[in-house]
Amino acid sequence: MSELKSYNVQALRGHNYDDHTFQADMREVGVYVPDELLYTKELGPYVINEIHKQSVSGLPNVINDMTGRPYTEEEAKEVAGASRNQALDMYSKLLSVK
């Protein structure tokens, strides 16, 4: 029986961190990863999109350093979207490393 390949970012960077441990750690921050995504390449994009949703809803409760006021809904979407795109790009690059 072959060992399953973990697809969380830490494992892709070479750390000994399996997807089940990652799933439990993500649960602690409110991201519930379905079992069927573990050990698949779809794990990263799923988690990145879930964190994006948290950012969009949470940023309006944070002061925007540029304006001195809480992020507007539009600003939150823009900042969270840019972070999501950067994270998806980085994940894709990690997948391409052999």
mmCIF file as gemmi writes it, N, C-alpha and C atoms, coordinates in Angstrom:
data_model
loop_
_atom_site.group_PDB
_atom_site.id
_atom_site.type_symbol
_atom_site.label_atom_id
_atom_site.label_alt_id
_atom_site.label_comp_id
_atom_site.label_asym_id
_atom_site.label_entity_id
_atom_site.label_seq_id
_atom_site.pdbx_PDB_ins_code
_atom_site.Cartn_x
_atom_site.Cartn_y
_atom_site.Cartn_z
_atom_site.occupancy
_atom_site.B_iso_or_equiv
_atom_site.pdbx_formal_charge
_atom_site.auth_seq_id
_atom_site.auth_asym_id
_atom_site.pdbx_PDB_model_num
ATOM 1 N N . MET Axp A 1 ? 0.852 -1.191 0 1 0 ? 1 A 1
ATOM 2 C CA . MET Axp A 1 ? 0 0 0 1 0 ? 1 A 1
ATOM 3 C C . MET Axp A 1 ? 0.887 1.241 0 1 0 ? 1 A 1
ATOM 4 N N . SER Axp A 2 ? 0.626 2.151 -0.919 1 0 ? 2 A 1
ATOM 5 C CA . SER Axp A 2 ? 1.444 3.355 -0.996 1 0 ? 2 A 1
ATOM 6 C C . SER Axp A 2 ? 0.934 4.41 -0.019 1 0 ? 2 A 1
ATOM 7 N N . GLU Axp A 3 ? 1.855 5.269 0.394 1 0 ? 3 A 1
ATOM 8 C CA . GLU Axp A 3 ? 1.52 6.341 1.316 1 0 ? 3 A 1
ATOM 9 C C . GLU Axp A 3 ? 0.795 7.449 0.553 1 0 ? 3 A 1
ATOM 10 N N . LEU Axp A 4 ? -0.235 8.02 1.166 1 0 ? 4 A 1
ATOM 11 C CA . LEU Axp A 4 ? -0.977 9.104 0.533 1 0 ? 4 A 1
ATOM 12 C C . LEU Axp A 4 ? -0.139 10.376 0.528 1 0 ? 4 A 1
ATOM 13 N N . LYS Axp A 5 ? -0.232 11.158 -0.545 1 0 ? 5 A 1
ATOM 14 C CA . LYS Axp A 5 ? 0.473 12.43 -0.629 1 0 ? 5 A 1
ATOM 15 C C . LYS Axp A 5 ? -0.395 13.531 -0.035 1 0 ? 5 A 1
ATOM 16 N N . SER Axp A 6 ? 0.185 14.288 0.892 1 0 ? 6 A 1
ATOM 17 C CA . SER Axp A 6 ? -0.51 15.422 1.49 1 0 ? 6 A 1
ATOM 18 C C . SER Axp A 6 ? -0.378 16.638 0.587 1 0 ? 6 A 1
ATOM 19 N N . TYR Axp A 7 ? -1.452 17.402 0.487 1 0 ? 7 A 1
ATOM 20 C CA . TYR Axp A 7 ? -1.47 18.56 -0.393 1 0 ? 7 A 1
ATOM 21 C C . TYR Axp A 7 ? -1.667 19.881 0.346 1 0 ? 7 A 1
ATOM 22 N N . ASN Axp A 8 ? -1.467 19.895 1.666 1 0 ? 8 A 1
ATOM 23 C CA . ASN Axp A 8 ? -1.498 21.174 2.365 1 0 ? 8 A 1
ATOM 24 C C . ASN Axp A 8 ? -0.177 21.891 2.093 1 0 ? 8 A 1
ATOM 25 N N . VAL Axp A 9 ? -0.156 23.197 2.235 1 0 ? 9 A 1
ATOM 26 C CA . VAL Axp A 9 ? 1.01 24.002 1.867 1 0 ? 9 A 1
ATOM 27 C C . VAL Axp A 9 ? 2.261 23.578 2.64 1 0 ? 9 A 1
ATOM 28 N N . GLN Axp A 10 ? 2.126 23.3 3.915 1 0 ? 10 A 1
ATOM 29 C CA . GLN Axp A 10 ? 3.305 22.912 4.697 1 0 ? 10 A 1
ATOM 30 C C . GLN Axp A 10 ? 3.908 21.612 4.177 1 0 ? 10 A 1
ATOM 31 N N . ALA Axp A 11 ? 3.068 20.646 3.864 1 0 ? 11 A 1
ATOM 32 C CA . ALA Axp A 11 ? 3.571 19.379 3.316 1 0 ? 11 A 1
ATOM 33 C C . ALA Axp A 11 ? 4.227 19.596 1.96 1 0 ? 11 A 1
ATOM 34 N N . LEU Axp A 12 ? 3.627 20.445 1.137 1 0 ? 12 A 1
ATOM 35 C CA . LEU Axp A 12 ? 4.209 20.723 -0.174 1 0 ? 12 A 1
ATOM 36 C C . LEU Axp A 12 ? 5.56 21.425 -0.06 1 0 ? 12 A 1
ATOM 37 N N . ARG Axp A 13 ? 5.771 22.105 1.052 1 0 ? 13 A 1
ATOM 38 C CA . ARG Axp A 13 ? 7.059 22.766 1.299 1 0 ? 13 A 1
ATOM 39 C C . ARG Axp A 13 ? 8.072 21.826 1.941 1 0 ? 13 A 1
ATOM 40 N N . GLY Axp A 14 ? 7.663 20.564 2.145 1 0 ? 14 A 1
ATOM 41 C CA . GLY Axp A 14 ? 8.597 19.567 2.644 1 0 ? 14 A 1
ATOM 42 C C . GLY Axp A 14 ? 8.493 19.239 4.119 1 0 ? 14 A 1
ATOM 43 N N . HIS Axp A 15 ? 7.536 19.821 4.809 1 0 ? 15 A 1
ATOM 44 C CA . HIS Axp A 15 ? 7.373 19.546 6.233 1 0 ? 15 A 1
ATOM 45 C C . HIS Axp A 15 ? 6.56 18.265 6.45 1 0 ? 15 A 1
ATOM 46 N N . ASN Axp A 16 ? 6.8 17.611 7.539 1 0 ? 16 A 1
ATOM 47 C CA . ASN Axp A 16 ? 6.082 16.387 7.898 1 0 ? 16 A 1
ATOM 48 C C . ASN Axp A 16 ? 4.757 16.79 8.558 1 0 ? 16 A 1
ATOM 49 N N . TYR Axp A 17 ? 3.753 17.041 7.745 1 0 ? 17 A 1
ATOM 50 C CA . TYR Axp A 17 ? 2.47 17.576 8.218 1 0 ? 17 A 1
ATOM 51 C C . TYR Axp A 17 ? 1.381 17.005 7.322 1 0 ? 17 A 1
ATOM 52 N N . ASP Axp A 18 ? 0.694 15.983 7.796 1 0 ? 18 A 1
ATOM 53 C CA . ASP Axp A 18 ? -0.275 15.315 6.925 1 0 ? 18 A 1
ATOM 54 C C . ASP Axp A 18 ? -1.608 16.062 6.858 1 0 ? 18 A 1
ATOM 55 N N . ASP Axp A 19 ? -2.399 15.711 5.874 1 0 ? 19 A 1
ATOM 56 C CA . ASP Axp A 19 ? -3.662 16.413 5.633 1 0 ? 19 A 1
ATOM 57 C C . ASP Axp A 19 ? -4.675 16.227 6.753 1 0 ? 19 A 1
ATOM 58 N N . HIS Axp A 20 ? -4.641 15.1 7.461 1 0 ? 20 A 1
ATOM 59 C CA . HIS Axp A 20 ? -5.567 14.928 8.589 1 0 ? 20 A 1
ATOM 60 C C . HIS Axp A 20 ? -5.242 15.896 9.718 1 0 ? 20 A 1
ATOM 61 N N . THR Axp A 21 ? -3.957 16.092 10.003 1 0 ? 21 A 1
ATOM 62 C CA . THR Axp A 21 ? -3.552 17.061 11.026 1 0 ? 21 A 1
ATOM 63 C C . THR Axp A 21 ? -3.925 18.469 10.579 1 0 ? 21 A 1
ATOM 64 N N . PHE Axp A 22 ? -3.683 18.748 9.308 1 0 ? 22 A 1
ATOM 65 C CA . PHE Axp A 22 ? -4.049 20.048 8.732 1 0 ? 22 A 1
ATOM 66 C C . PHE Axp A 22 ? -5.553 20.291 8.873 1 0 ? 22 A 1
ATOM 67 N N . GLN Axp A 23 ? -6.341 19.27 8.575 1 0 ? 23 A 1
ATOM 68 C CA . GLN Axp A 23 ? -7.801 19.372 8.687 1 0 ? 23 A 1
ATOM 69 C C . GLN Axp A 23 ? -8.209 19.75 10.111 1 0 ? 23 A 1
ATOM 70 N N . ALA Axp A 24 ? -7.609 19.093 11.096 1 0 ? 24 A 1
ATOM 71 C CA . ALA Axp A 24 ? -7.925 19.381 12.505 1 0 ? 24 A 1
ATOM 72 C C . ALA Axp A 24 ? -7.502 20.8 12.877 1 0 ? 24 A 1
ATOM 73 N N . ASP Axp A 25 ? -6.333 21.225 12.415 1 0 ? 25 A 1
ATOM 74 C CA . ASP Axp A 25 ? -5.87 22.579 12.708 1 0 ? 25 A 1
ATOM 75 C C . ASP Axp A 25 ? -6.757 23.627 12.051 1 0 ? 25 A 1
ATOM 76 N N . MET Axp A 26 ? -7.202 23.376 10.84 1 0 ? 26 A 1
ATOM 77 C CA . MET Axp A 26 ? -8.077 24.33 10.162 1 0 ? 26 A 1
ATOM 78 C C . MET Axp A 26 ? -9.433 24.427 10.857 1 0 ? 26 A 1
ATOM 79 N N . ARG Axp A 27 ? -9.91 23.305 11.385 1 0 ? 27 A 1
ATOM 80 C CA . ARG Axp A 27 ? -11.184 23.307 12.114 1 0 ? 27 A 1
ATOM 81 C C . ARG Axp A 27 ? -11.125 24.295 13.281 1 0 ? 27 A 1
ATOM 82 N N . GLU Axp A 28 ? -9.941 24.408 13.922 1 0 ? 28 A 1
ATOM 83 C CA . GLU Axp A 28 ? -9.781 25.312 15.059 1 0 ? 28 A 1
ATOM 84 C C . GLU Axp A 28 ? -9.93 26.782 14.673 1 0 ? 28 A 1
ATOM 85 N N . VAL Axp A 29 ? -9.727 27.106 13.4 1 0 ? 29 A 1
ATOM 86 C CA . VAL Axp A 29 ? -9.9 28.486 12.951 1 0 ? 29 A 1
ATOM 87 C C . VAL Axp A 29 ? -11.17 28.664 12.125 1 0 ? 29 A 1
ATOM 88 N N . GLY Axp A 30 ? -12.066 27.687 12.215 1 0 ? 30 A 1
ATOM 89 C CA . GLY Axp A 30 ? -13.375 27.817 11.586 1 0 ? 30 A 1
ATOM 90 C C . GLY Axp A 30 ? -13.458 27.397 10.134 1 0 ? 30 A 1
ATOM 91 N N . VAL Axp A 31 ? -12.444 26.684 9.63 1 0 ? 31 A 1
ATOM 92 C CA . VAL Axp A 31 ? -12.484 26.18 8.262 1 0 ? 31 A 1
ATOM 93 C C . VAL Axp A 31 ? -12.666 24.672 8.332 1 0 ? 31 A 1
ATOM 94 N N . TYR Axp A 32 ? -13.808 24.205 7.866 1 0 ? 32 A 1
ATOM 95 C CA . TYR Axp A 32 ? -14.15 22.781 7.936 1 0 ? 32 A 1
ATOM 96 C C . TYR Axp A 32 ? -13.867 22.139 6.577 1 0 ? 32 A 1
ATOM 97 N N . VAL Axp A 33 ? -12.829 21.323 6.549 1 0 ? 33 A 1
ATOM 98 C CA . VAL Axp A 33 ? -12.386 20.688 5.314 1 0 ? 33 A 1
ATOM 99 C C . VAL Axp A 33 ? -13.05 19.321 5.186 1 0 ? 33 A 1
ATOM 100 N N . PRO Axp A 34 ? -13.828 19.099 4.15 1 0 ? 34 A 1
ATOM 101 C CA . PRO Axp A 34 ? -14.462 17.79 3.954 1 0 ? 34 A 1
ATOM 102 C C . PRO Axp A 34 ? -13.406 16.691 3.761 1 0 ? 34 A 1
ATOM 103 N N . ASP Axp A 35 ? -13.687 15.522 4.313 1 0 ? 35 A 1
ATOM 104 C CA . ASP Axp A 35 ? -12.761 14.383 4.208 1 0 ? 35 A 1
ATOM 105 C C . ASP Axp A 35 ? -12.398 14.061 2.764 1 0 ? 35 A 1
ATOM 106 N N . GLU Axp A 36 ? -13.344 14.213 1.848 1 0 ? 36 A 1
ATOM 107 C CA . GLU Axp A 36 ? -13.079 13.824 0.465 1 0 ? 36 A 1
ATOM 108 C C . GLU Axp A 36 ? -12.048 14.731 -0.226 1 0 ? 36 A 1
ATOM 109 N N . LEU Axp A 37 ? -11.709 15.86 0.376 1 0 ? 37 A 1
ATOM 110 C CA . LEU Axp A 37 ? -10.689 16.741 -0.203 1 0 ? 37 A 1
ATOM 111 C C . LEU Axp A 37 ? -9.286 16.425 0.305 1 0 ? 37 A 1
ATOM 112 N N . LEU Axp A 38 ? -9.202 15.645 1.392 1 0 ? 38 A 1
ATOM 113 C CA . LEU Axp A 38 ? -7.883 15.306 1.921 1 0 ? 38 A 1
ATOM 114 C C . LEU Axp A 38 ? -7.117 14.482 0.905 1 0 ? 38 A 1
ATOM 115 N N . TYR Axp A 39 ? -5.815 14.755 0.813 1 0 ? 39 A 1
ATOM 116 C CA . TYR Axp A 39 ? -4.911 14.036 -0.086 1 0 ? 39 A 1
ATOM 117 C C . TYR Axp A 39 ? -5.288 14.215 -1.555 1 0 ? 39 A 1
ATOM 118 N N . THR Axp A 40 ? -5.887 15.384 -1.875 1 0 ? 40 A 1
ATOM 119 C CA . THR Axp A 40 ? -6.184 15.733 -3.267 1 0 ? 40 A 1
ATOM 120 C C . THR Axp A 40 ? -5.668 17.149 -3.529 1 0 ? 40 A 1
ATOM 121 N N . LYS Axp A 41 ? -5.433 17.45 -4.785 1 0 ? 41 A 1
ATOM 122 C CA . LYS Axp A 41 ? -4.96 18.785 -5.182 1 0 ? 41 A 1
ATOM 123 C C . LYS Axp A 41 ? -6.029 19.861 -4.988 1 0 ? 41 A 1
ATOM 124 N N . GLU Axp A 42 ? -7.262 19.444 -4.768 1 0 ? 42 A 1
ATOM 125 C CA . GLU Axp A 42 ? -8.351 20.397 -4.561 1 0 ? 42 A 1
ATOM 126 C C . GLU Axp A 42 ? -8.358 20.965 -3.14 1 0 ? 42 A 1
ATOM 127 N N . LEU Axp A 43 ? -7.556 20.374 -2.25 1 0 ? 43 A 1
ATOM 128 C CA . LEU Axp A 43 ? -7.506 20.824 -0.854 1 0 ? 43 A 1
ATOM 129 C C . LEU Axp A 43 ? -7.12 22.302 -0.766 1 0 ? 43 A 1
ATOM 130 N N . GLY Axp A 44 ? -6.028 22.682 -1.414 1 0 ? 44 A 1
ATOM 131 C CA . GLY Axp A 44 ? -5.538 24.056 -1.327 1 0 ? 44 A 1
ATOM 132 C C . GLY Axp A 44 ? -6.546 25.09 -1.783 1 0 ? 44 A 1
ATOM 133 N N . PRO Axp A 45 ? -7.063 24.974 -3.011 1 0 ? 45 A 1
ATOM 134 C CA . PRO Axp A 45 ? -8.045 25.966 -3.458 1 0 ? 45 A 1
ATOM 135 C C . PRO Axp A 45 ? -9.284 26.039 -2.564 1 0 ? 45 A 1
ATOM 136 N N . TYR Axp A 46 ? -9.73 24.898 -2.053 1 0 ? 46 A 1
ATOM 137 C CA . TYR Axp A 46 ? -10.897 24.907 -1.164 1 0 ? 46 A 1
ATOM 138 C C . TYR Axp A 46 ? -10.601 25.755 0.082 1 0 ? 46 A 1
ATOM 139 N N . VAL Axp A 47 ? -9.467 25.488 0.722 1 0 ? 47 A 1
ATOM 140 C CA . VAL Axp A 47 ? -9.113 26.208 1.949 1 0 ? 47 A 1
ATOM 141 C C . VAL Axp A 47 ? -8.893 27.693 1.654 1 0 ? 47 A 1
ATOM 142 N N . ILE Axp A 48 ? -8.217 27.992 0.566 1 0 ? 48 A 1
ATOM 143 C CA . ILE Axp A 48 ? -7.985 29.388 0.194 1 0 ? 48 A 1
ATOM 144 C C . ILE Axp A 48 ? -9.307 30.115 -0.003 1 0 ? 48 A 1
ATOM 145 N N . ASN Axp A 49 ? -10.267 29.488 -0.65 1 0 ? 49 A 1
ATOM 146 C CA . ASN Axp A 49 ? -11.569 30.13 -0.857 1 0 ? 49 A 1
ATOM 147 C C . ASN Axp A 49 ? -12.358 30.28 0.435 1 0 ? 49 A 1
ATOM 148 N N . GLU Axp A 50 ? -12.226 29.326 1.348 1 0 ? 50 A 1
ATOM 149 C CA . GLU Axp A 50 ? -12.9 29.451 2.642 1 0 ? 50 A 1
ATOM 150 C C . GLU Axp A 50 ? -12.301 30.6 3.463 1 0 ? 50 A 1
ATOM 151 N N . ILE Axp A 51 ? -10.994 30.748 3.425 1 0 ? 51 A 1
ATOM 152 C CA . ILE Axp A 51 ? -10.345 31.851 4.136 1 0 ? 51 A 1
ATOM 153 C C . ILE Axp A 51 ? -10.719 33.181 3.482 1 0 ? 51 A 1
ATOM 154 N N . HIS Axp A 52 ? -10.863 33.18 2.173 1 0 ? 52 A 1
ATOM 155 C CA . HIS Axp A 52 ? -11.324 34.382 1.471 1 0 ? 52 A 1
ATOM 156 C C . HIS Axp A 52 ? -12.686 34.82 2.007 1 0 ? 52 A 1
ATOM 157 N N . LYS Axp A 53 ? -13.598 33.874 2.154 1 0 ? 53 A 1
ATOM 158 C CA . LYS Axp A 53 ? -14.934 34.198 2.685 1 0 ? 53 A 1
ATOM 159 C C . LYS Axp A 53 ? -14.833 34.797 4.082 1 0 ? 53 A 1
ATOM 160 N N . GLN Axp A 54 ? -13.975 34.215 4.929 1 0 ? 54 A 1
ATOM 161 C CA . GLN Axp A 54 ? -13.777 34.749 6.282 1 0 ? 54 A 1
ATOM 162 C C . GLN Axp A 54 ? -13.23 36.172 6.226 1 0 ? 54 A 1
ATOM 163 N N . SER Axp A 55 ? -12.307 36.41 5.309 1 0 ? 55 A 1
ATOM 164 C CA . SER Axp A 55 ? -11.71 37.743 5.19 1 0 ? 55 A 1
ATOM 165 C C . SER Axp A 55 ? -12.736 38.776 4.746 1 0 ? 55 A 1
ATOM 166 N N . VAL Axp A 56 ? -13.538 38.427 3.749 1 0 ? 56 A 1
ATOM 167 C CA . VAL Axp A 56 ? -14.552 39.357 3.256 1 0 ? 56 A 1
ATOM 168 C C . VAL Axp A 56 ? -15.522 39.729 4.375 1 0 ? 56 A 1
ATOM 169 N N . SER Axp A 57 ? -15.911 38.758 5.189 1 0 ? 57 A 1
ATOM 170 C CA . SER Axp A 57 ? -16.867 39.064 6.261 1 0 ? 57 A 1
ATOM 171 C C . SER Axp A 57 ? -16.194 39.692 7.477 1 0 ? 57 A 1
ATOM 172 N N . GLY Axp A 58 ? -14.911 39.424 7.686 1 0 ? 58 A 1
ATOM 173 C CA . GLY Axp A 58 ? -14.231 39.931 8.879 1 0 ? 58 A 1
ATOM 174 C C . GLY Axp A 58 ? -13.571 41.286 8.72 1 0 ? 58 A 1
ATOM 175 N N . LEU Axp A 59 ? -13.099 41.616 7.52 1 0 ? 59 A 1
ATOM 176 C CA . LEU Axp A 59 ? -12.381 42.877 7.333 1 0 ? 59 A 1
ATOM 177 C C . LEU Axp A 59 ? -13.202 44.126 7.672 1 0 ? 59 A 1
ATOM 178 N N . PRO Axp A 60 ? -14.515 44.156 7.452 1 0 ? 60 A 1
ATOM 179 C CA . PRO Axp A 60 ? -15.264 45.356 7.848 1 0 ? 60 A 1
ATOM 180 C C . PRO Axp A 60 ? -15.227 45.638 9.362 1 0 ? 60 A 1
ATOM 181 N N . ASN Axp A 61 ? -14.714 44.709 10.138 1 0 ? 61 A 1
ATOM 182 C CA . ASN Axp A 61 ? -14.547 44.925 11.583 1 0 ? 61 A 1
ATOM 183 C C . ASN Axp A 61 ? -13.125 45.356 11.934 1 0 ? 61 A 1
ATOM 184 N N . VAL Axp A 62 ? -12.307 45.605 10.913 1 0 ? 62 A 1
ATOM 185 C CA . VAL Axp A 62 ? -10.903 45.975 11.093 1 0 ? 62 A 1
ATOM 186 C C . VAL Axp A 62 ? -10.689 47.376 10.528 1 0 ? 62 A 1
ATOM 187 N N . ILE Axp A 63 ? -9.834 48.135 11.197 1 0 ? 63 A 1
ATOM 188 C CA . ILE Axp A 63 ? -9.525 49.482 10.715 1 0 ? 63 A 1
ATOM 189 C C . ILE Axp A 63 ? -8.566 49.394 9.526 1 0 ? 63 A 1
ATOM 190 N N . ASN Axp A 64 ? -8.929 50.072 8.455 1 0 ? 64 A 1
ATOM 191 C CA . ASN Axp A 64 ? -8.093 50.171 7.263 1 0 ? 64 A 1
ATOM 192 C C . ASN Axp A 64 ? -7.048 51.255 7.537 1 0 ? 64 A 1
ATOM 193 N N . ASP Axp A 65 ? -5.785 50.872 7.542 1 0 ? 65 A 1
ATOM 194 C CA . ASP Axp A 65 ? -4.712 51.832 7.826 1 0 ? 65 A 1
ATOM 195 C C . ASP Axp A 65 ? -4.683 52.991 6.836 1 0 ? 65 A 1
ATOM 196 N N . MET Axp A 66 ? -5.152 52.764 5.637 1 0 ? 66 A 1
ATOM 197 C CA . MET Axp A 66 ? -5.129 53.806 4.605 1 0 ? 66 A 1
ATOM 198 C C . MET Axp A 66 ? -6.194 54.884 4.846 1 0 ? 66 A 1
ATOM 199 N N . THR Axp A 67 ? -7.315 54.5 5.457 1 0 ? 67 A 1
ATOM 200 C CA . THR Axp A 67 ? -8.417 55.453 5.636 1 0 ? 67 A 1
ATOM 201 C C . THR Axp A 67 ? -8.663 55.826 7.096 1 0 ? 67 A 1
ATOM 202 N N . GLY Axp A 68 ? -8.177 55.006 8.017 1 0 ? 68 A 1
ATOM 203 C CA . GLY Axp A 68 ? -8.439 55.249 9.43 1 0 ? 68 A 1
ATOM 204 C C . GLY Axp A 68 ? -9.843 54.848 9.853 1 0 ? 68 A 1
ATOM 205 N N . ARG Axp A 69 ? -10.563 54.203 8.946 1 0 ? 69 A 1
ATOM 206 C CA . ARG Axp A 69 ? -11.929 53.741 9.218 1 0 ? 69 A 1
ATOM 207 C C . ARG Axp A 69 ? -12.016 52.249 8.915 1 0 ? 69 A 1
ATOM 208 N N . PRO Axp A 70 ? -13.071 51.604 9.392 1 0 ? 70 A 1
ATOM 209 C CA . PRO Axp A 70 ? -13.226 50.181 9.057 1 0 ? 70 A 1
ATOM 210 C C . PRO Axp A 70 ? -13.301 49.988 7.54 1 0 ? 70 A 1
ATOM 211 N N . TYR Axp A 71 ? -12.807 48.834 7.096 1 0 ? 71 A 1
ATOM 212 C CA . TYR Axp A 71 ? -12.897 48.502 5.677 1 0 ? 71 A 1
ATOM 213 C C . TYR Axp A 71 ? -14.361 48.535 5.241 1 0 ? 71 A 1
ATOM 214 N N . THR Axp A 72 ? -14.617 49.114 4.088 1 0 ? 72 A 1
ATOM 215 C CA . THR Axp A 72 ? -15.949 49.03 3.503 1 0 ? 72 A 1
ATOM 216 C C . THR Axp A 72 ? -16.1 47.625 2.916 1 0 ? 72 A 1
ATOM 217 N N . GLU Axp A 73 ? -17.311 47.264 2.566 1 0 ? 73 A 1
ATOM 218 C CA . GLU Axp A 73 ? -17.546 45.959 1.945 1 0 ? 73 A 1
ATOM 219 C C . GLU Axp A 73 ? -16.748 45.832 0.652 1 0 ? 73 A 1
ATOM 220 N N . GLU Axp A 74 ? -16.726 46.899 -0.129 1 0 ? 74 A 1
ATOM 221 C CA . GLU Axp A 74 ? -15.991 46.883 -1.397 1 0 ? 74 A 1
ATOM 222 C C . GLU Axp A 74 ? -14.488 46.754 -1.168 1 0 ? 74 A 1
ATOM 223 N N . GLU Axp A 75 ? -13.947 47.496 -0.197 1 0 ? 75 A 1
ATOM 224 C CA . GLU Axp A 75 ? -12.518 47.391 0.122 1 0 ? 75 A 1
ATOM 225 C C . GLU Axp A 75 ? -12.174 45.986 0.614 1 0 ? 75 A 1
ATOM 226 N N . ALA Axp A 76 ? -13.051 45.426 1.436 1 0 ? 76 A 1
ATOM 227 C CA . ALA Axp A 76 ? -12.826 44.074 1.953 1 0 ? 76 A 1
ATOM 228 C C . ALA Axp A 76 ? -12.769 43.063 0.814 1 0 ? 76 A 1
ATOM 229 N N . LYS Axp A 77 ? -13.691 43.186 -0.126 1 0 ? 77 A 1
ATOM 230 C CA . LYS Axp A 77 ? -13.701 42.279 -1.279 1 0 ? 77 A 1
ATOM 231 C C . LYS Axp A 77 ? -12.433 42.437 -2.114 1 0 ? 77 A 1
ATOM 232 N N . GLU Axp A 78 ? -11.995 43.667 -2.29 1 0 ? 78 A 1
ATOM 233 C CA . GLU Axp A 78 ? -10.799 43.926 -3.096 1 0 ? 78 A 1
ATOM 234 C C . GLU Axp A 78 ? -9.543 43.354 -2.429 1 0 ? 78 A 1
ATOM 235 N N . VAL Axp A 79 ? -9.363 43.63 -1.154 1 0 ? 79 A 1
ATOM 236 C CA . VAL Axp A 79 ? -8.184 43.149 -0.423 1 0 ? 79 A 1
ATOM 237 C C . VAL Axp A 79 ? -8.203 41.625 -0.321 1 0 ? 79 A 1
ATOM 238 N N . ALA Axp A 80 ? -9.348 41.071 0.049 1 0 ? 80 A 1
ATOM 239 C CA . ALA Axp A 80 ? -9.456 39.616 0.176 1 0 ? 80 A 1
ATOM 240 C C . ALA Axp A 80 ? -9.28 38.933 -1.178 1 0 ? 80 A 1
ATOM 241 N N . GLY Axp A 81 ? -9.803 39.532 -2.229 1 0 ? 81 A 1
ATOM 242 C CA . GLY Axp A 81 ? -9.652 38.958 -3.562 1 0 ? 81 A 1
ATOM 243 C C . GLY Axp A 81 ? -8.198 38.932 -4.01 1 0 ? 81 A 1
ATOM 244 N N . ALA Axp A 82 ? -7.47 40.002 -3.735 1 0 ? 82 A 1
ATOM 245 C CA . ALA Axp A 82 ? -6.053 40.054 -4.099 1 0 ? 82 A 1
ATOM 246 C C . ALA Axp A 82 ? -5.265 39 -3.316 1 0 ? 82 A 1
ATOM 247 N N . SER Axp A 83 ? -5.575 38.862 -2.044 1 0 ? 83 A 1
ATOM 248 C CA . SER Axp A 83 ? -4.897 37.841 -1.223 1 0 ? 83 A 1
ATOM 249 C C . SER Axp A 83 ? -5.216 36.439 -1.723 1 0 ? 83 A 1
ATOM 250 N N . ARG Axp A 84 ? -6.473 36.202 -2.081 1 0 ? 84 A 1
ATOM 251 C CA . ARG Axp A 84 ? -6.873 34.894 -2.601 1 0 ? 84 A 1
ATOM 252 C C . ARG Axp A 84 ? -6.132 34.585 -3.899 1 0 ? 84 A 1
ATOM 253 N N . ASN Axp A 85 ? -6.084 35.56 -4.805 1 0 ? 85 A 1
ATOM 254 C CA . ASN Axp A 85 ? -5.401 35.335 -6.075 1 0 ? 85 A 1
ATOM 255 C C . ASN Axp A 85 ? -3.922 35.034 -5.871 1 0 ? 85 A 1
ATOM 256 N N . GLN Axp A 86 ? -3.29 35.749 -4.964 1 0 ? 86 A 1
ATOM 257 C CA . GLN Axp A 86 ? -1.876 35.511 -4.67 1 0 ? 86 A 1
ATOM 258 C C . GLN Axp A 86 ? -1.688 34.119 -4.072 1 0 ? 86 A 1
ATOM 259 N N . ALA Axp A 87 ? -2.562 33.73 -3.159 1 0 ? 87 A 1
ATOM 260 C CA . ALA Axp A 87 ? -2.462 32.409 -2.525 1 0 ? 87 A 1
ATOM 261 C C . ALA Axp A 87 ? -2.69 31.289 -3.543 1 0 ? 87 A 1
ATOM 262 N N . LEU Axp A 88 ? -3.671 31.455 -4.43 1 0 ? 88 A 1
ATOM 263 C CA . LEU Axp A 88 ? -3.919 30.44 -5.464 1 0 ? 88 A 1
ATOM 264 C C . LEU Axp A 88 ? -2.726 30.309 -6.407 1 0 ? 88 A 1
ATOM 265 N N . ASP Axp A 89 ? -2.115 31.436 -6.743 1 0 ? 89 A 1
ATOM 266 C CA . ASP Axp A 89 ? -0.932 31.412 -7.603 1 0 ? 89 A 1
ATOM 267 C C . ASP Axp A 89 ? 0.216 30.688 -6.905 1 0 ? 89 A 1
ATOM 268 N N . MET Axp A 90 ? 0.437 30.987 -5.631 1 0 ? 90 A 1
ATOM 269 C CA . MET Axp A 90 ? 1.509 30.354 -4.877 1 0 ? 90 A 1
ATOM 270 C C . MET Axp A 90 ? 1.261 28.838 -4.754 1 0 ? 90 A 1
ATOM 271 N N . TYR Axp A 91 ? 0.026 28.454 -4.505 1 0 ? 91 A 1
ATOM 272 C CA . TYR Axp A 91 ? -0.315 27.048 -4.39 1 0 ? 91 A 1
ATOM 273 C C . TYR Axp A 91 ? -0.031 26.326 -5.712 1 0 ? 91 A 1
ATOM 274 N N . SER Axp A 92 ? -0.417 26.948 -6.8 1 0 ? 92 A 1
ATOM 275 C CA . SER Axp A 92 ? -0.173 26.371 -8.118 1 0 ? 92 A 1
ATOM 276 C C . SER Axp A 92 ? 1.324 26.178 -8.351 1 0 ? 92 A 1
ATOM 277 N N . LYS Axp A 93 ? 2.125 27.14 -7.94 1 0 ? 93 A 1
ATOM 278 C CA . LYS Axp A 93 ? 3.578 27.016 -8.078 1 0 ? 93 A 1
ATOM 279 C C . LYS Axp A 93 ? 4.118 25.892 -7.223 1 0 ? 93 A 1
ATOM 280 N N . LEU Axp A 94 ? 3.596 25.739 -6.007 1 0 ? 94 A 1
ATOM 281 C CA . LEU Axp A 94 ? 4.036 24.646 -5.138 1 0 ? 94 A 1
ATOM 282 C C . LEU Axp A 94 ? 3.706 23.281 -5.76 1 0 ? 94 A 1
ATOM 283 N N . LEU Axp A 95 ? 2.55 23.187 -6.394 1 0 ? 95 A 1
ATOM 284 C CA . LEU Axp A 95 ? 2.167 21.924 -7.043 1 0 ? 95 A 1
ATOM 285 C C . LEU Axp A 95 ? 3.099 21.57 -8.196 1 0 ? 95 A 1
ATOM 286 N N . SER Axp A 96 ? 3.639 22.572 -8.85 1 0 ? 96 A 1
ATOM 287 C CA . SER Axp A 96 ? 4.48 22.315 -10.021 1 0 ? 96 A 1
ATOM 288 C C . SER Axp A 96 ? 5.916 21.946 -9.645 1 0 ? 96 A 1
ATOM 289 N N . VAL Axp A 97 ? 6.293 22.136 -8.375 1 0 ? 97 A 1
ATOM 290 C CA . VAL Axp A 97 ? 7.639 21.766 -7.923 1 0 ? 97 A 1
ATOM 291 C C . VAL Axp A 97 ? 7.689 20.259 -7.74 1 0 ? 97 A 1
ATOM 292 N N . LYS Axp A 98 ? 8.657 19.649 -8.31 1 0 ? 98 A 1
ATOM 293 C CA . LYS Axp A 98 ? 8.77 18.174 -8.2 1 0 ? 98 A 1
ATOM 294 C C . LYS Axp A 98 ? 9.615 17.785 -7.018 1 0 ? 98 A 1
